[in-house]
């Protein structure tokens, strides 16, 4: 199972309110997938929430063929932030890979101040029926 991970530390990323933003992983933004199989995609984010201006909702969604004219999204899933705390959140999705397909991940929140992502992991594994 391939694993891409960016550890906490100097590589913190600030996410502005009300803007869908691609999350980068280990200096990569999009991941190639092997063709003609089902994969389980997973993303784990460690998010620092401000004590004031905290969002009520954090949304995440996988994007197929990101940055191309074929780009489409898998729909979003919401998680509930807690003001002034740091939380780990997880998203996953089953995707039928196609030749040349890449995958990316975007986040959005409805707060009035930026949130900080200070740790993130991207995981993919082949689904065997």
Rosetta blueprint (number, residue, H / E / L):
1 X L
2 X L
3 X E
4 X E
5 X E
6 X E
7 X L
8 X L
9 X L
10 X L
11 X L
12 X L
13 X E
14 X E
15 X E
16 X L
17 X L
18 X L
19 X L
20 X L
21 X E
22 X E
23 X L
24 X L
25 X E
26 X L
27 X L
28 X E
29 X L
30 X L
31 X E
32 X E
33 X L
34 X L
35 X L
36 X L
37 X L
38 X E
39 X E
40 X E
41 X E
42 X E
43 X E
44 X E
45 X E
46 X E
47 X E
48 X E
49 X L
50 X L
51 X L
52 X L
53 X L
54 X L
55 X L
56 X L
57 X L
58 X E
59 X E
60 X E
61 X E
62 X E
63 X E
64 X E
65 X L
66 X L
67 X L
68 X L
69 X L
70 X L
71 X L
72 X E
73 X E
74 X L
75 X L
76 X L
77 X E
78 X E
79 X E
80 X L
81 X L
82 X L
83 X L
84 X L
85 X L
86 X E
87 X E
88 X E
89 X E
90 X E
91 X E
92 X E
93 X E
94 X E
95 X E
96 X E
97 X L
98 X L
99 X L
100 X L
101 X L
102 X E
103 X E
104 X E
105 X E
106 X E
107 X E
108 X E
109 X E
110 X L
111 X L
112 X L
113 X L
114 X L
115 X E
116 X E
117 X E
118 X E
119 X E
120 X E
121 X E
122 X E
123 X E
124 X E
125 X E
126 X E
127 X L
128 X L
129 X L
